[in-house]
Amino acid sequence: MPRAKSGTIHKKKQRKIFKAVKGFRGARSVLFRTAKDARRRALTNSYTHRRTRKRDMRSLWIMRINAAARLCGTTYSKLMNDMKKAQVSLNRKMLADLAVCDFNAFEAVVKQLNG
C-alpha cells in the first residue's frame, strides 16, 4: 500500500507550521522541511530566552541600584548589606524603580539605613 502524502491531515499540519513561520526570511518560510527546522529552533530559542530575560532584568536592576547608590555616597553591596541588617524587604525590582522614577524616595531609603 503506497504512502499517503497529500491528505487533509498532512495539509493541516503543513498549514500550522507555515503559519508559525510566516515572517521568516527566505526558504525558512516557504519550504516545508526547512520551515519545520526553523520553527523547532525558534521554539527552542524562545524557551531559552524567556529564562535569560529574567537574568538580564536582574542584572539591569542591580546596575541601576548601584548607579543611584553611588550618587547617594554608598555602593550596591554596602546598601544591600545594610538592608539585610535592617531587615528591609524591598526587592531589587522595586529599588531600581525607585532609583529611576523617584530618586528622592530612594535617597530617603538610603539615609534611613545609614542614619
A tleap script that builds the chain and sets N, CA, C and O, in Angstrom:
source leaprc.protein.ff14SB
mol = sequence {
  NMET PRO ARG ALA LYS SER GLY THR ILE HIE
  LYS LYS LYS GLN ARG LYS ILE PHE LYS ALA
  VAL LYS GLY PHE ARG GLY ALA ARG SER VAL
  LEU PHE ARG THR ALA LYS ASP ALA ARG ARG
  ARG ALA LEU THR ASN SER TYR THR HIE ARG
  ARG THR ARG LYS ARG ASP MET ARG SER LEU
  TRP ILE MET ARG ILE ASN ALA ALA ALA ARG
  LEU CYS GLY THR THR TYR SER LYS LEU MET
  ASN ASP MET LYS LYS ALA GLN VAL SER LEU
  ASN ARG LYS MET LEU ALA ASP LEU ALA VAL
  CYS ASP PHE ASN ALA PHE GLU ALA VAL VAL
  LYS GLN LEU ASN CGLY
}
set mol.1.N position { 0.852 -1.182 0.000 }
set mol.1.CA position { 0.000 0.000 0.000 }
set mol.1.C position { 0.896 1.244 0.000 }
set mol.1.O position { 1.782 1.354 0.847 }
set mol.2.N position { 0.685 2.179 -0.929 }
set mol.2.CA position { 1.545 3.363 -1.006 }
set mol.2.C position { 1.295 4.323 0.162 }
set mol.2.O position { 0.235 4.326 0.788 }
set mol.3.N position { 2.299 5.115 0.415 }
set mol.3.CA position { 2.217 6.086 1.494 }
set mol.3.C position { 1.420 7.306 1.047 }
set mol.3.O position { 1.643 7.833 -0.042 }
set mol.4.N position { 0.493 7.752 1.887 }
set mol.4.CA position { -0.329 8.915 1.546 }
set mol.4.C position { 0.433 10.179 1.920 }
set mol.4.O position { 0.833 10.346 3.072 }
set mol.5.N position { 0.636 11.077 0.943 }
set mol.5.CA position { 1.407 12.292 1.197 }
set mol.5.C position { 0.590 13.559 1.024 }
set mol.5.O position { 1.048 14.638 1.400 }
set mol.6.N position { -0.596 13.457 0.469 }
set mol.6.CA position { -1.340 14.683 0.158 }
set mol.6.C position { -2.705 14.720 0.830 }
set mol.6.O position { -3.633 15.345 0.316 }
set mol.7.N position { -2.832 14.064 1.961 }
set mol.7.CA position { -4.118 14.024 2.647 }
set mol.7.C position { -4.420 15.304 3.395 }
set mol.7.O position { -3.564 16.179 3.519 }
set mol.8.N position { -5.644 15.412 3.894 }
set mol.8.CA position { -6.067 16.632 4.576 }
set mol.8.C position { -5.318 16.839 5.888 }
set mol.8.O position { -5.017 17.974 6.256 }
set mol.9.N position { -5.019 15.769 6.586 }
set mol.9.CA position { -4.309 15.890 7.860 }
set mol.9.C position { -2.896 16.419 7.612 }
set mol.9.O position { -2.397 17.270 8.348 }
set mol.10.N position { -2.272 15.904 6.577 }
set mol.10.CA position { -0.926 16.355 6.216 }
set mol.10.C position { -0.944 17.847 5.851 }
set mol.10.O position { -0.065 18.601 6.267 }
set mol.11.N position { -1.921 18.252 5.092 }
set mol.11.CA position { -2.034 19.666 4.695 }
set mol.11.C position { -2.296 20.558 5.908 }
set mol.11.O position { -1.760 21.661 6.015 }
set mol.12.N position { -3.127 20.059 6.814 }
set mol.12.CA position { -3.446 20.819 8.027 }
set mol.12.C position { -2.179 21.038 8.860 }
set mol.12.O position { -1.956 22.125 9.393 }
set mol.13.N position { -1.360 19.996 8.962 }
set mol.13.CA position { -0.098 20.070 9.691 }
set mol.13.C position { 0.840 21.083 9.032 }
set mol.13.O position { 1.502 21.873 9.705 }
set mol.14.N position { 0.879 21.038 7.690 }
set mol.14.CA position { 1.723 21.981 6.956 }
set mol.14.C position { 1.254 23.419 7.160 }
set mol.14.O position { 2.067 24.315 7.386 }
set mol.15.N position { -0.049 23.636 7.082 }
set mol.15.CA position { -0.600 24.984 7.264 }
set mol.15.C position { -0.240 25.535 8.632 }
set mol.15.O position { 0.094 26.711 8.776 }
set mol.16.N position { -0.312 24.668 9.636 }
set mol.16.CA position { 0.001 25.065 11.005 }
set mol.16.C position { 1.456 25.523 11.113 }
set mol.16.O position { 1.751 26.534 11.750 }
set mol.17.N position { 2.349 24.777 10.492 }
set mol.17.CA position { 3.770 25.130 10.545 }
set mol.17.C position { 4.048 26.385 9.728 }
set mol.17.O position { 4.784 27.261 10.181 }
set mol.18.N position { 3.471 26.488 8.532 }
set mol.18.CA position { 3.688 27.674 7.707 }
set mol.18.C position { 3.137 28.936 8.371 }
set mol.18.O position { 3.690 30.022 8.198 }
set mol.19.N position { 2.059 28.793 9.122 }
set mol.19.CA position { 1.504 29.938 9.837 }
set mol.19.C position { 2.477 30.391 10.930 }
set mol.19.O position { 2.614 31.586 11.189 }
set mol.20.N position { 3.143 29.439 11.558 }
set mol.20.CA position { 4.085 29.759 12.634 }
set mol.20.C position { 5.349 30.430 12.110 }
set mol.20.O position { 5.977 31.208 12.829 }
set mol.21.N position { 5.734 30.139 10.854 }
set mol.21.CA position { 6.988 30.678 10.311 }
set mol.21.C position { 6.728 31.780 9.286 }
set mol.21.O position { 7.556 32.017 8.406 }
set mol.22.N position { 5.604 32.442 9.393 }
set mol.22.CA position { 5.169 33.393 8.382 }
set mol.22.C position { 6.177 34.512 8.112 }
set mol.22.O position { 6.403 34.850 6.951 }
set mol.23.N position { 6.772 35.079 9.116 }
set mol.23.CA position { 7.666 36.221 8.902 }
set mol.23.C position { 9.113 35.856 8.673 }
set mol.23.O position { 9.949 36.749 8.536 }
set mol.24.N position { 9.441 34.581 8.627 }
set mol.24.CA position { 10.826 34.159 8.469 }
set mol.24.C position { 11.321 34.479 7.063 }
set mol.24.O position { 10.525 34.610 6.133 }
set mol.25.N position { 12.640 34.603 6.914 }
set mol.25.CA position { 13.219 35.009 5.628 }
set mol.25.C position { 13.577 33.809 4.769 }
set mol.25.O position { 13.946 32.749 5.274 }
set mol.26.N position { 13.462 33.996 3.477 }
set mol.26.CA position { 13.921 33.010 2.502 }
set mol.26.C position { 13.157 31.702 2.560 }
set mol.26.O position { 11.942 31.678 2.756 }
set mol.27.N position { 13.897 30.614 2.385 }
set mol.27.CA position { 13.298 29.281 2.304 }
set mol.27.C position { 12.646 28.865 3.620 }
set mol.27.O position { 11.786 27.985 3.642 }
set mol.28.N position { 13.058 29.497 4.707 }
set mol.28.CA position { 12.541 29.120 6.031 }
set mol.28.C position { 11.039 29.332 6.153 }
set mol.28.O position { 10.398 28.736 7.019 }
set mol.29.N position { 10.471 30.174 5.295 }
set mol.29.CA position { 9.026 30.398 5.351 }
set mol.29.C position { 8.294 29.788 4.164 }
set mol.29.O position { 7.070 29.882 4.077 }
set mol.30.N position { 9.040 29.156 3.236 }
set mol.30.CA position { 8.429 28.670 2.005 }
set mol.30.C position { 8.500 27.144 1.886 }
set mol.30.O position { 7.527 26.504 1.486 }
set mol.31.N position { 9.644 26.570 2.230 }
set mol.31.CA position { 9.830 25.132 2.086 }
set mol.31.C position { 9.472 24.419 3.386 }
set mol.31.O position { 9.908 24.819 4.466 }
set mol.32.N position { 8.685 23.374 3.271 }
set mol.32.CA position { 8.145 22.716 4.464 }
set mol.32.C position { 9.239 22.145 5.360 }
set mol.32.O position { 9.224 22.368 6.570 }
set mol.33.N position { 10.173 21.423 4.789 }
set mol.33.CA position { 11.208 20.777 5.593 }
set mol.33.C position { 12.069 21.823 6.317 }
set mol.33.O position { 12.392 21.665 7.495 }
set mol.34.N position { 12.429 22.875 5.607 }
set mol.34.CA position { 13.221 23.951 6.199 }
set mol.34.C position { 12.401 24.700 7.242 }
set mol.34.O position { 12.921 25.087 8.288 }
set mol.35.N position { 11.132 24.900 6.956 }
set mol.35.CA position { 10.249 25.602 7.884 }
set mol.35.C position { 10.096 24.830 9.188 }
set mol.35.O position { 10.045 25.417 10.269 }
set mol.36.N position { 10.024 23.495 9.072 }
set mol.36.CA position { 9.926 22.661 10.277 }
set mol.36.C position { 11.133 22.869 11.176 }
set mol.36.O position { 10.998 23.049 12.386 }
set mol.37.N position { 12.318 22.843 10.567 }
set mol.37.CA position { 13.552 23.030 11.339 }
set mol.37.C position { 13.609 24.426 11.953 }
set mol.37.O position { 13.994 24.592 13.111 }
set mol.38.N position { 13.221 25.428 11.159 }
set mol.38.CA position { 13.253 26.809 11.634 }
set mol.38.C position { 12.306 27.006 12.810 }
set mol.38.O position { 12.636 27.693 13.777 }
set mol.39.N position { 11.129 26.399 12.719 }
set mol.39.CA position { 10.137 26.516 13.790 }
set mol.39.C position { 10.627 25.843 15.062 }
set mol.39.O position { 10.476 26.381 16.159 }
set mol.40.N position { 11.220 24.654 14.906 }
set mol.40.CA position { 11.746 23.934 16.066 }
set mol.40.C position { 12.828 24.754 16.767 }
set mol.40.O position { 12.848 24.878 17.991 }
set mol.41.N position { 13.712 25.301 15.963 }
set mol.41.CA position { 14.791 26.112 16.533 }
set mol.41.C position { 14.238 27.375 17.188 }
set mol.41.O position { 14.706 27.769 18.257 }
set mol.42.N position { 13.253 28.011 16.567 }
set mol.42.CA position { 12.655 29.226 17.118 }
set mol.42.C position { 11.979 28.951 18.457 }
set mol.42.O position { 12.088 29.747 19.389 }
set mol.43.N position { 11.280 27.821 18.547 }
set mol.43.CA position { 10.623 27.473 19.808 }
set mol.43.C position { 11.641 27.183 20.898 }
set mol.43.O position { 11.448 27.559 22.054 }
set mol.44.N position { 12.735 26.508 20.523 }
set mol.44.CA position { 13.799 26.226 21.492 }
set mol.44.C position { 14.413 27.525 21.999 }
set mol.44.O position { 14.624 27.707 23.198 }
set mol.45.N position { 14.695 28.432 21.048 }
set mol.45.CA position { 15.303 29.708 21.433 }
set mol.45.C position { 14.366 30.538 22.292 }
set mol.45.O position { 14.806 31.181 23.244 }
set mol.46.N position { 13.086 30.533 21.970 }
set mol.46.CA position { 12.154 31.341 22.763 }
set mol.46.C position { 12.058 30.808 24.189 }
set mol.46.O position { 11.940 31.583 25.138 }
set mol.47.N position { 12.109 29.489 24.340 }
set mol.47.CA position { 12.089 28.881 25.666 }
set mol.47.C position { 13.329 29.306 26.453 }
set mol.47.O position { 13.238 29.698 27.616 }
set mol.48.N position { 14.481 29.223 25.801 }
set mol.48.CA position { 15.751 29.594 26.451 }
set mol.48.C position { 15.761 31.074 26.806 }
set mol.48.O position { 16.165 31.449 27.907 }
set mol.49.N position { 15.319 31.914 25.879 }
set mol.49.CA position { 15.415 33.351 26.085 }
set mol.49.C position { 14.422 33.877 27.108 }
set mol.49.O position { 14.644 34.936 27.696 }
set mol.50.N position { 13.330 33.152 27.331 }
set mol.50.CA position { 12.420 33.560 28.412 }
set mol.50.C position { 13.132 33.455 29.751 }
set mol.50.O position { 12.884 34.258 30.651 }
set mol.51.N position { 14.007 32.483 29.888 }
set mol.51.CA position { 14.764 32.340 31.124 }
set mol.51.C position { 15.929 33.321 31.194 }
set mol.51.O position { 16.238 33.849 32.263 }
set mol.52.N position { 16.570 33.564 30.062 }
set mol.52.CA position { 17.690 34.511 30.016 }
set mol.52.C position { 17.214 35.926 30.329 }
set mol.52.O position { 17.923 36.698 30.973 }
set mol.53.N position { 16.002 36.262 29.868 }
set mol.53.CA position { 15.465 37.605 30.107 }
set mol.53.C position { 15.381 37.902 31.603 }
set mol.53.O position { 15.627 39.032 32.026 }
set mol.54.N position { 15.041 36.908 32.393 }
set mol.54.CA position { 14.938 37.105 33.840 }
set mol.54.C position { 16.306 37.475 34.425 }
set mol.54.O position { 16.406 38.361 35.274 }
set mol.55.N position { 17.360 36.784 33.961 }
set mol.55.CA position { 18.720 37.096 34.411 }
set mol.55.C position { 19.130 38.492 33.974 }
set mol.55.O position { 19.727 39.247 34.742 }
set mol.56.N position { 18.799 38.829 32.724 }
set mol.56.CA position { 19.178 40.140 32.193 }
set mol.56.C position { 18.493 41.260 32.966 }
set mol.56.O position { 19.109 42.287 33.253 }
set mol.57.N position { 17.225 41.067 33.304 }
set mol.57.CA position { 16.494 42.103 34.033 }
set mol.57.C position { 17.072 42.296 35.427 }
set mol.57.O position { 17.211 43.428 35.890 }
set mol.58.N position { 17.408 41.204 36.097 }
set mol.58.CA position { 18.012 41.321 37.429 }
set mol.58.C position { 19.333 42.075 37.345 }
set mol.58.O position { 19.634 42.910 38.199 }
set mol.59.N position { 20.111 41.782 36.324 }
set mol.59.CA position { 21.381 42.464 36.114 }
set mol.59.C position { 21.166 43.963 35.894 }
set mol.59.O position { 21.910 44.790 36.422 }
set mol.60.N position { 20.141 44.304 35.108 }
set mol.60.CA position { 19.818 45.706 34.851 }
set mol.60.C position { 19.400 46.418 36.134 }
set mol.60.O position { 19.824 47.544 36.395 }
set mol.61.N position { 18.571 45.757 36.928 }
set mol.61.CA position { 18.145 46.348 38.201 }
set mol.61.C position { 19.347 46.625 39.094 }
set mol.61.O position { 19.435 47.682 39.718 }
set mol.62.N position { 20.274 45.670 39.152 }
set mol.62.CA position { 21.454 45.828 40.005 }
set mol.62.C position { 22.296 47.009 39.528 }
set mol.62.O position { 22.796 47.782 40.346 }
set mol.63.N position { 22.456 47.153 38.215 }
set mol.63.CA position { 23.225 48.289 37.674 }
set mol.63.C position { 22.575 49.615 38.038 }
set mol.63.O position { 23.255 50.569 38.414 }
set mol.64.N position { 21.253 49.665 37.924 }
set mol.64.CA position { 20.540 50.907 38.241 }
set mol.64.C position { 20.642 51.247 39.722 }
set mol.64.O position { 20.842 52.405 40.088 }
set mol.65.N position { 20.503 50.232 40.569 }
set mol.65.CA position { 20.598 50.460 42.016 }
set mol.65.C position { 22.003 50.928 42.373 }
set mol.65.O position { 22.169 51.845 43.178 }
set mol.66.N position { 23.010 50.302 41.779 }
set mol.66.CA position { 24.394 50.661 42.058 }
set mol.66.C position { 24.672 52.103 41.644 }
set mol.66.O position { 25.312 52.849 42.385 }
set mol.67.N position { 24.193 52.501 40.462 }
set mol.67.CA position { 24.404 53.871 39.988 }
set mol.67.C position { 23.757 54.881 40.939 }
set mol.67.O position { 24.363 55.896 41.283 }
set mol.68.N position { 22.528 54.595 41.358 }
set mol.68.CA position { 21.827 55.508 42.262 }
set mol.68.C position { 22.472 55.504 43.647 }
set mol.68.O position { 22.558 56.543 44.302 }
set mol.69.N position { 22.924 54.336 44.086 }
set mol.69.CA position { 23.557 54.240 45.404 }
set mol.69.C position { 24.848 55.048 45.446 }
set mol.69.O position { 25.159 55.684 46.453 }
set mol.70.N position { 25.597 55.017 44.344 }
set mol.70.CA position { 26.850 55.778 44.291 }
set mol.70.C position { 26.578 57.289 44.315 }
set mol.70.O position { 27.389 58.057 44.833 }
set mol.71.N position { 25.442 57.711 43.756 }
set mol.71.CA position { 25.066 59.129 43.856 }
set mol.71.C position { 24.735 59.504 45.302 }
set mol.71.O position { 24.850 60.665 45.694 }
set mol.72.N position { 24.327 58.516 46.079 }
set mol.72.CA position { 24.000 58.744 47.489 }
set mol.72.C position { 25.207 58.520 48.402 }
set mol.72.O position { 25.091 58.655 49.620 }
set mol.73.N position { 26.354 58.182 47.830 }
set mol.73.CA position { 27.577 58.042 48.625 }
set mol.73.C position { 27.827 56.655 49.171 }
set mol.73.O position { 28.587 56.516 50.129 }
set mol.74.N position { 27.238 55.645 48.621 }
set mol.74.CA position { 27.483 54.273 49.060 }
set mol.74.C position { 27.609 53.390 47.810 }
set mol.74.O position { 27.573 53.884 46.683 }
set mol.75.N position { 27.756 52.097 48.026 }
set mol.75.CA position { 27.830 51.172 46.895 }
set mol.75.C position { 26.684 50.177 46.983 }
set mol.75.O position { 25.981 50.100 47.991 }
set mol.76.N position { 26.513 49.428 45.921 }
set mol.76.CA position { 25.437 48.439 45.868 }
set mol.76.C position { 25.586 47.408 46.981 }
set mol.76.O position { 24.626 47.102 47.689 }
set mol.77.N position { 26.798 46.876 47.129 }
set mol.77.CA position { 26.989 45.801 48.104 }
set mol.77.C position { 26.777 46.295 49.529 }
set mol.77.O position { 26.199 45.588 50.354 }
set mol.78.N position { 27.245 47.509 49.821 }
set mol.78.CA position { 27.031 48.070 51.165 }
set mol.78.C position { 25.554 48.338 51.416 }
set mol.78.O position { 25.038 48.101 52.509 }
set mol.79.N position { 24.891 48.834 50.391 }
set mol.79.CA position { 23.448 49.107 50.506 }
set mol.79.C position { 22.673 47.831 50.791 }
set mol.79.O position { 21.815 47.801 51.673 }
set mol.80.N position { 22.977 46.780 50.044 }
set mol.80.CA position { 22.275 45.509 50.240 }
set mol.80.C position { 22.575 44.915 51.620 }
set mol.80.O position { 21.698 44.343 52.266 }
set mol.81.N position { 23.803 45.058 52.047 }
set mol.81.CA position { 24.181 44.556 53.381 }
set mol.81.C position { 23.432 45.322 54.469 }
set mol.81.O position { 22.931 44.723 55.421 }
set mol.82.N position { 23.357 46.650 54.327 }
set mol.82.CA position { 22.621 47.466 55.296 }
set mol.82.C position { 21.137 47.118 55.309 }
set mol.82.O position { 20.509 47.085 56.368 }
set mol.83.N position { 20.578 46.858 54.123 }
set mol.83.CA position { 19.166 46.487 54.044 }
set mol.83.C position { 18.908 45.152 54.738 }
set mol.83.O position { 17.891 44.969 55.407 }
set mol.84.N position { 19.846 44.228 54.565 }
set mol.84.CA position { 19.691 42.920 55.197 }
set mol.84.C position { 19.763 43.039 56.720 }
set mol.84.O position { 18.988 42.408 57.440 }
set mol.85.N position { 20.704 43.859 57.202 }
set mol.85.CA position { 20.850 44.066 58.653 }
set mol.85.C position { 19.619 44.741 59.248 }
set mol.85.O position { 19.180 44.394 60.345 }
set mol.86.N position { 19.063 45.713 58.514 }
set mol.86.CA position { 17.894 46.447 58.986 }
set mol.86.C position { 16.588 45.706 58.718 }
set mol.86.O position { 15.515 46.181 59.089 }
set mol.87.N position { 16.677 44.550 58.079 }
set mol.87.CA position { 15.520 43.714 57.732 }
set mol.87.C position { 14.485 44.480 56.898 }
set mol.87.O position { 13.279 44.384 57.124 }
set mol.88.N position { 15.001 45.247 55.922 }
set mol.88.CA position { 14.143 45.949 54.975 }
set mol.88.C position { 13.907 45.011 53.803 }
set mol.88.O position { 14.857 44.545 53.173 }
set mol.89.N position { 12.648 44.736 53.511 }
set mol.89.CA position { 12.351 43.756 52.465 }
set mol.89.C position { 11.837 44.442 51.195 }
set mol.89.O position { 10.693 44.251 50.782 }
set mol.90.N position { 12.712 45.241 50.596 }
set mol.90.CA position { 12.421 45.835 49.289 }
set mol.90.C position { 13.201 45.045 48.256 }
set mol.90.O position { 14.423 44.933 48.354 }
set mol.91.N position { 12.510 44.496 47.267 }
set mol.91.CA position { 13.239 43.703 46.278 }
set mol.91.C position { 13.964 44.611 45.284 }
set mol.91.O position { 13.737 45.821 45.251 }
set mol.92.N position { 14.835 44.011 44.480 }
set mol.92.CA position { 15.678 44.774 43.564 }
set mol.92.C position { 14.856 45.493 42.498 }
set mol.92.O position { 15.206 46.592 42.069 }
set mol.93.N position { 13.774 44.870 42.080 }
set mol.93.CA position { 12.931 45.484 41.051 }
set mol.93.C position { 12.342 46.796 41.562 }
set mol.93.O position { 12.357 47.805 40.857 }
set mol.94.N position { 11.828 46.781 42.777 }
set mol.94.CA position { 11.217 47.976 43.355 }
set mol.94.C position { 12.267 49.042 43.656 }
set mol.94.O position { 12.028 50.233 43.457 }
set mol.95.N position { 13.431 48.607 44.137 }
set mol.95.CA position { 14.515 49.561 44.412 }
set mol.95.C position { 14.960 50.246 43.128 }
set mol.95.O position { 15.163 51.460 43.107 }
set mol.96.N position { 15.112 49.473 42.057 }
set mol.96.CA position { 15.521 50.044 40.777 }
set mol.96.C position { 14.466 51.008 40.258 }
set mol.96.O position { 14.802 52.048 39.692 }
set mol.97.N position { 13.199 50.675 40.444 }
set mol.97.CA position { 12.114 51.550 40.014 }
set mol.97.C position { 12.144 52.857 40.800 }
set mol.97.O position { 11.933 53.932 40.238 }
set mol.98.N position { 12.407 52.760 42.100 }
set mol.98.CA position { 12.550 53.968 42.921 }
set mol.98.C position { 13.722 54.806 42.441 }
set mol.98.O position { 13.618 56.028 42.337 }
set mol.99.N position { 14.834 54.152 42.151 }
set mol.99.CA position { 16.042 54.861 41.724 }
set mol.99.C position { 15.802 55.627 40.426 }
set mol.99.O position { 16.316 56.732 40.251 }
set mol.100.N position { 15.021 55.043 39.516 }
set mol.100.CA position { 14.790 55.678 38.216 }
set mol.100.C position { 13.672 56.715 38.297 }
set mol.100.O position { 13.832 57.840 37.823 }
set mol.101.N position { 12.554 56.344 38.889 }
set mol.101.CA position { 11.357 57.196 38.851 }
set mol.101.C position { 11.300 58.232 39.970 }
set mol.101.O position { 10.860 59.360 39.748 }
set mol.102.N position { 11.741 57.859 41.167 }
set mol.102.CA position { 11.619 58.759 42.327 }
set mol.102.C position { 12.914 58.709 43.132 }
set mol.102.O position { 13.009 58.028 44.153 }
set mol.103.N position { 13.908 59.450 42.642 }
set mol.103.CA position { 15.226 59.396 43.271 }
set mol.103.C position { 15.197 59.906 44.716 }
set mol.103.O position { 15.960 59.425 45.553 }
set mol.104.N position { 14.329 60.869 45.014 }
set mol.104.CA position { 14.233 61.402 46.383 }
set mol.104.C position { 13.798 60.315 47.370 }
set mol.104.O position { 14.308 60.246 48.488 }
set mol.105.N position { 12.869 59.480 46.957 }
set mol.105.CA position { 12.426 58.373 47.814 }
set mol.105.C position { 13.556 57.364 48.004 }
set mol.105.O position { 13.759 56.846 49.102 }
set mol.106.N position { 14.290 57.090 46.919 }
set mol.106.CA position { 15.426 56.170 47.020 }
set mol.106.C position { 16.458 56.727 47.992 }
set mol.106.O position { 16.995 56.001 48.828 }
set mol.107.N position { 16.728 58.017 47.872 }
set mol.107.CA position { 17.696 58.672 48.764 }
set mol.107.C position { 17.233 58.604 50.214 }
set mol.107.O position { 18.044 58.420 51.122 }
set mol.108.N position { 15.924 58.752 50.432 }
set mol.108.CA position { 15.373 58.656 51.787 }
set mol.108.C position { 15.576 57.246 52.359 }
set mol.108.O position { 15.893 57.091 53.539 }
set mol.109.N position { 15.393 56.239 51.533 }
set mol.109.CA position { 15.609 54.855 51.972 }
set mol.109.C position { 17.065 54.656 52.363 }
set mol.109.O position { 17.352 54.038 53.388 }
set mol.110.N position { 17.982 55.171 51.558 }
set mol.110.CA position { 19.420 55.011 51.841 }
set mol.110.C position { 19.780 55.742 53.122 }
set mol.110.O position { 20.528 55.210 53.943 }
set mol.111.N position { 19.260 56.963 53.312 }
set mol.111.CA position { 19.560 57.720 54.530 }
set mol.111.C position { 18.980 57.048 55.766 }
set mol.111.O position { 19.589 57.071 56.836 }
set mol.112.N position { 17.813 56.455 55.617 }
set mol.112.CA position { 17.167 55.723 56.720 }
set mol.112.C position { 18.046 54.563 57.171 }
set mol.112.O position { 18.164 54.285 58.365 }
set mol.113.N position { 18.657 53.896 56.210 }
set mol.113.CA position { 19.519 52.751 56.522 }
set mol.113.C position { 20.821 53.192 57.177 }
set mol.113.O position { 21.300 52.537 58.103 }
set mol.114.N position { 21.400 54.298 56.706 }
set mol.114.CA position { 22.678 54.772 57.234 }
set mol.114.C position { 22.526 55.494 58.548 }
set mol.114.O position { 23.380 55.387 59.428 }
set mol.115.N position { 21.440 56.231 58.686 }
set mol.115.CA position { 21.305 57.070 59.862 }
set mol.115.C position { 20.349 56.518 60.820 }
set mol.115.O position { 20.120 57.111 61.874 }
savepdb mol mol.pdb
quit
